[in-house]
Amino acid sequence: MNREMEQPQSVSNRPHGAFKFFLSELKPRGKFLTPFNVISIPIILLGIVILVIRFTKGLGAVTNLNQDYPWGIWIGFDVVTGVAFAGGAYIITFVVYVMKAEKYHSLVKVTVLNGFLAYLFYAGALVFDLGRPWNIINPIIGNKFGFNSVLFLVAWHFMLYMIAELIEFSPTIAQWMKWEKAQKVLKAMTLGAVVFGITLSTLHQSGLGALYLMAKPKIHPLWYSEFIPILFFVSSIFAGISMIIFEGTISHRIFHKLLPKDKGDSFPGILIGLAKGAAVSMFAYFFFKVLVFVHDQGWAHFQGFWGIWYLIEVIGLVLIPCFMFAYGSKNRKIGMIRFAAILTMIGIVLNRLNISVIAFKWDNAIRYYPTWMEIVVTLMIIFTEIWVFRWVITRMPVLSDEMPQPRVDAAEQGISS
């Protein structure tokens, strides 16, 4: 047989062409009317309608934002919290490519994909929140550069980091498209993109915290500190690890037929290693919080509702999960590790919202509360990201080095695409 006929043809050389290939890949696989689809599709459609109203009639038509509260849940949750959860990408790539811990190599592609989509959707939510969204390109095209602005720094970091993550994931896309030569070139660029991405991550994770250094009179003293940038960076470590544990657990249950057998068997050991990293970083974060509390004489503000609320966050959602991670990793309690990851994720959400929304102008008589339309748009962003993540997982070699089969078990699990 002719050897050329044995070689897989790239998409560009296939008889039906690239366009037909993409059309065929857009077709749903498995059942369409699943519980997840039935819930998510109406919310996504409603969110699109709300965004049309927002862009035609302004922010005031759909949000409770005003001059006192210019940033709401679209910034506090979608951006500030979402970017923290995306921290798993720079952590895993650092551990695998810099520290050479090959044990976690199987997590690289799916974690980088998750991180890239998080930045794409959550950082993209900035467009919804801007009063003049067309000005979002100003930092890029050089119009009114704000060299002394933290937002200018964060904007460039976001853009460059998304490019770095796209380069890191691009060999998988090339394999899916059967572009063998491009895949080799892109693989050669991976290490440089990883080093560049890790550097950017350490900067913009702390940069998000630096945004709030200018809001000292507005944030409750128990949450404000000149060390917010450091606390944001350290907390992004265990936030990212917790998201990896949470997302990995769900993916292993829903997409287990896409996994090589040995990868599924080694996953508990990987969770134990991740739990150790989470425990160490959480203890460091708690230690920093105690130092900041003592340094800023937090006892003077530790009273009433805000004191109890602070304890719930720091003790209930930081220290307790920290011990759970440590105990679970030492005694191989996988269920405890997973529960600790959920508590940690709740703690990250609470911390970021405390700083950006809940404890922001805490003494105002009139407070900001998100409208139902703001909540729907946030859910729309989350569901849309899950749709895209699921589509990529079921079509590209993300969970395995082999291309996934046209029909996967996800359809039977109620989350098919």
C-alpha positions in Angstrom: 0.0 0.0 0.0 1.2 3.5 -0.8 2.7 5.1 2.3 1.2 8.5 1.5 -2.3 6.9 1.7 -1.5 5.7 5.2 -0.7 9.1 6.5 -3.6 11.0 8.1 -4.6 14.0 5.9 -4.6 17.4 7.4 -7.9 19.3 7.4 -6.8 21.5 4.6 -6.1 18.5 2.4 -9.4 16.6 3.1 -11.8 16.4 0.2 -14.6 18.1 2.1 -12.4 21.0 3.1 -11.8 22.9 6.4 -15.2 24.6 6.3 -17.2 21.3 6.1 -14.9 19.9 8.8 -15.8 22.7 11.2 -19.5 22.4 10.4 -19.3 18.7 11.2 -17.6 19.4 14.5 -20.3 21.8 15.5 -22.9 19.1 15.4 -24.1 17.9 18.8 -22.8 14.5 20.0 -25.2 12.4 21.9 -28.5 13.5 23.4 -29.3 17.2 23.2 -32.2 17.6 25.6 -30.2 16.8 28.8 -30.8 18.4 32.2 -27.8 20.7 31.9 -28.8 21.9 28.4 -32.4 22.4 29.4 -31.3 24.6 32.4 -28.5 26.4 30.7 -30.0 27.3 27.2 -32.8 29.5 28.5 -30.4 31.3 30.9 -28.0 31.9 28.0 -30.7 33.2 25.7 -32.1 35.4 28.5 -28.6 36.7 29.2 -28.2 37.7 25.6 -31.5 39.6 25.6 -30.3 41.5 28.8 -27.0 42.3 27.2 -28.8 43.8 24.2 -30.8 46.0 26.6 -27.6 46.9 28.4 -25.7 48.0 25.2 -28.7 49.9 23.8 -30.0 51.6 27.0 -27.0 51.7 29.2 -25.9 50.1 32.5 -28.6 51.8 34.5 -31.3 49.8 32.7 -30.1 46.4 33.9 -27.8 47.0 36.9 -27.9 48.8 40.3 -24.5 50.4 39.7 -24.2 54.1 40.5 -21.6 56.7 41.4 -21.1 55.3 44.9 -20.9 51.7 43.6 -19.3 51.8 40.1 -18.2 48.2 40.3 -20.6 45.4 41.1 -20.9 41.7 40.8 -19.7 41.7 37.2 -16.3 42.9 38.4 -16.3 41.4 41.9 -17.2 37.9 40.9 -16.7 37.5 37.1 -13.3 39.2 37.0 -11.7 39.4 40.5 -12.9 36.0 41.7 -12.8 34.2 38.3 -9.2 35.2 37.6 -8.2 33.7 41.0 -9.7 30.4 40.1 -7.9 30.5 36.8 -4.6 30.5 38.8 -4.4 26.7 38.5 -2.9 27.1 35.0 0.3 28.9 36.1 0.7 26.6 39.1 0.5 23.3 37.2 2.7 24.6 34.4 5.3 25.8 36.9 5.2 22.5 38.8 5.5 20.4 35.5 7.9 22.5 33.3 10.0 24.2 35.9 10.0 21.8 38.9 9.9 18.8 36.6 7.2 17.0 38.5 6.0 14.7 35.7 3.4 13.2 38.0 1.1 16.2 37.2 1.8 16.3 33.5 -1.6 14.8 32.7 -3.3 17.9 34.1 -1.5 20.4 32.0 -3.7 20.5 28.9 -7.0 20.5 30.7 -5.8 23.1 33.3 -4.4 25.4 30.6 -7.7 25.1 28.7 -9.7 25.9 31.8 -7.4 28.9 32.6 -7.6 30.2 29.0 -11.4 30.0 28.9 -11.6 31.6 32.3 -9.6 34.6 31.2 -11.4 34.8 27.9 -14.9 34.9 29.5 -14.4 36.5 32.8 -11.9 39.1 31.7 -14.2 39.6 28.7 -17.0 40.4 31.1 -15.1 43.7 31.6 -16.8 44.8 28.3 -20.2 44.5 29.9 -19.3 46.7 32.8 -17.6 49.5 30.9 -19.8 52.6 30.4 -18.0 53.2 27.1 -17.0 49.6 26.0 -15.5 50.8 22.8 -12.7 52.4 24.9 -11.4 49.0 26.0 -8.9 49.0 23.1 -7.3 52.3 24.3 -4.5 50.6 26.3 -3.7 48.4 23.3 -3.7 51.0 20.5 -1.8 53.6 22.5 -4.7 56.1 22.9 -4.2 57.8 26.3 -1.7 55.4 27.8 -2.0 55.4 31.5 1.5 54.3 32.4 0.9 55.0 36.1 -2.4 53.2 36.2 -2.8 49.7 37.7 -5.6 49.0 35.3 -3.3 49.7 32.4 -0.9 47.1 33.9 -3.6 44.6 34.4 -5.1 45.1 31.0 -1.8 44.3 29.3 -1.1 41.4 31.6 -4.5 39.9 30.8 -4.0 40.2 27.0 -0.4 38.9 27.0 -1.3 36.0 29.4 -4.2 34.9 27.2 -1.8 34.9 24.3 0.7 32.8 26.3 -2.0 30.3 27.3 -3.2 30.0 23.7 0.3 29.2 22.6 0.6 26.6 25.4 -2.7 25.0 24.2 -2.1 25.4 20.5 -0.2 22.0 20.0 -3.5 20.3 21.0 -5.4 22.4 18.4 -2.8 21.5 15.8 -3.2 17.8 16.6 -6.9 18.1 16.3 -6.6 19.8 12.9 -3.9 17.3 11.9 -1.3 20.0 11.2 1.7 17.9 12.0 4.4 20.4 11.1 2.7 23.2 12.9 2.3 21.0 16.0 6.1 20.5 16.1 6.8 24.2 15.8 4.2 25.0 18.5 5.5 22.4 20.9 8.9 24.0 20.6 7.4 27.3 21.7 5.7 25.9 24.8 8.4 26.3 27.3 9.0 29.9 26.5 5.2 30.6 26.7 5.1 28.8 30.0 7.9 30.9 31.6 6.4 34.1 30.2 2.9 33.1 31.4 4.1 32.3 34.9 5.8 35.7 35.2 2.7 37.5 34.0 0.5 35.5 36.4 2.5 36.5 39.5 2.2 40.1 38.5 -1.5 40.4 37.5 -2.8 38.2 40.4 -1.3 40.7 42.8 -2.2 43.6 40.4 -5.9 42.9 40.9 -5.3 43.4 44.7 -3.3 46.6 44.0 -6.5 48.0 42.4 -8.0 48.3 45.9 -5.0 50.0 47.5 -6.6 53.3 46.4 -9.9 52.4 48.2 -8.6 52.6 51.8 -11.5 54.8 53.1 -14.1 52.7 51.4 -13.2 49.1 52.4 -13.8 47.9 56.0 -10.5 48.0 58.0 -10.7 44.2 58.6 -10.3 43.6 54.9 -8.2 46.5 53.8 -4.4 46.2 54.1 -1.4 47.6 52.2 -0.5 43.9 51.7 -3.6 43.1 49.7 -1.5 42.5 46.5 0.5 39.8 48.4 -2.6 38.2 49.9 -4.3 38.1 46.4 -1.3 36.4 44.9 -0.9 33.8 47.7 -4.6 33.1 47.8 -4.6 32.5 44.0 -2.4 29.5 44.6 -4.8 27.5 46.7 -7.8 28.9 44.7 -6.3 27.5 41.5 -5.5 24.2 43.2 -9.0 23.9 44.6 -10.5 24.5 41.2 -8.2 21.8 39.7 -9.5 19.3 42.3 -13.1 20.3 41.8 -13.0 20.5 38.0 -10.8 17.4 37.7 -13.2 15.4 39.9 -16.2 16.3 37.7 -14.3 15.7 34.5 -13.2 12.2 35.6 -16.8 11.3 36.4 -18.4 12.7 33.3 -15.7 12.1 30.7 -14.1 9.0 32.2 -14.4 7.1 28.8 -12.1 9.7 27.3 -9.4 8.9 29.9 -6.7 6.3 29.5 -7.1 3.7 32.2 -3.8 4.4 33.9 -4.6 8.1 34.1 -7.9 7.4 35.9 -6.1 5.1 38.4 -3.4 7.6 39.2 -5.9 10.5 39.8 -6.3 9.9 43.6 -2.5 10.1 44.0 -2.5 13.4 42.1 -5.3 14.8 44.4 -3.2 13.9 47.4 -0.3 15.8 46.0 -2.4 18.8 45.2 -3.9 18.8 48.7 -0.4 19.0 50.2 0.3 22.1 48.1 -3.1 23.6 49.0 -2.5 23.0 52.7 1.0 24.7 52.6 -0.2 27.8 50.7 -3.3 28.1 52.8 -1.2 28.0 56.0 1.1 30.7 54.6 -2.0 32.8 53.7 -3.5 32.4 57.2 -0.1 33.3 58.8 0.0 36.5 56.6 -3.6 37.3 57.6 -2.7 37.0 61.3 0.3 39.3 60.9 -1.7 41.9 59.0 -4.5 41.7 61.7 -1.9 42.3 64.5 0.0 45.0 62.5 -3.2 46.9 61.6 -4.6 46.5 65.2 -7.6 44.7 63.9 -9.0 44.2 67.4 -10.2 47.8 67.3 -12.6 46.9 64.5 -13.4 43.4 65.6 -16.9 43.8 66.9 -20.5 43.1 65.9 -21.6 41.6 62.6 -18.3 42.4 60.8 -16.2 40.7 63.4 -18.3 37.5 63.1 -18.3 37.7 59.3 -14.5 38.1 59.3 -14.1 35.0 61.5 -16.4 32.9 59.2 -14.1 33.8 56.3 -10.7 33.4 57.9 -11.4 30.5 60.3 -14.3 28.7 58.7 -13.2 28.9 55.1 -9.4 29.2 55.3 -8.0 27.6 58.5 -10.5 24.7 58.7 -10.1 23.7 55.0 -6.3 24.0 55.5 -6.3 21.3 58.2 -8.7 19.2 56.1 -6.3 19.3 53.2 -3.4 18.4 55.5 -5.3 15.6 57.2 -6.8 14.3 54.0 -3.5 14.1 52.2 -1.8 12.4 55.1 -4.5 9.8 55.6 -5.5 9.5 51.9 -9.0 10.7 52.6 -10.1 11.7 49.0 -13.6 12.6 50.0 -12.3 15.1 52.6 -9.9 16.6 50.1 -12.8 17.2 47.7 -14.9 18.7 50.4 -12.1 20.9 51.5 -11.7 22.2 47.9 -15.4 23.2 47.8 -15.0 25.0 51.2 -11.9 26.8 49.9 -13.6 27.9 46.7 -16.5 29.3 48.8 -13.9 31.1 50.9 -12.3 32.7 47.8 -15.6 33.9 46.5 -16.4 35.4 49.9 -13.1 37.1 50.3 -13.1 38.6 46.9 -16.7 39.8 47.2 -16.0 41.1 50.7 -13.3 43.4 49.4 -15.1 44.4 46.2 -18.8 44.5 47.1 -19.9 43.4 50.6 -17.4 45.3 52.8 -17.0 48.1 50.2 -18.6 51.3 51.7 -19.9 49.1 54.5 -21.2 52.1 56.5 -23.4 53.5 53.7 -27.1 53.8 54.4 -27.9 52.7 50.9 -26.0 49.6 49.8 -25.5 48.0 46.4 -27.3 44.8 45.6 -27.1 43.1 42.2 -30.3 43.0 40.2 -31.6 39.7 39.0 -30.4 40.7 35.5 -26.8 41.0 36.7 -27.1 37.6 38.2 -28.5 36.1 35.0 -25.7 37.6 32.9 -23.1 36.1 35.4 -24.8 32.7 35.1 -24.8 33.1 31.3 -21.0 33.6 31.3 -20.5 30.5 33.5 -22.8 28.3 31.4 -21.3 29.5 28.1 -17.8 28.7 29.4 -18.9 25.2 30.3 -20.4 24.7 26.9 -17.2 25.7 25.2 -15.1 23.7 27.6 -17.3 20.6 27.0 -17.1 21.1 23.2 -13.3 21.2 23.3 -13.0 18.2 25.6 -15.2 16.0 23.5 -13.5 16.9 20.2 -9.8 17.6 20.9 -7.1 15.3 22.6 -7.2 17.2 25.9 -7.8 14.4 28.5 -5.8 11.9 26.4 -3.1 12.0 23.7 -5.6 10.2 21.5 -8.4 11.9 19.6 -11.8 11.3 21.4 -14.4 9.1 19.8 -17.4 10.7 18.1 -19.7 9.4 20.8 -18.8 9.7 24.5 -20.3 8.7 27.8 -21.0 12.3 28.6 -24.3 11.9 26.8 -25.4 9.3 29.3 -24.3 11.5 32.2 -26.7 14.3 31.3 -24.2 16.8 30.1 -23.7 15.8 26.4 -23.0 18.3 23.7 
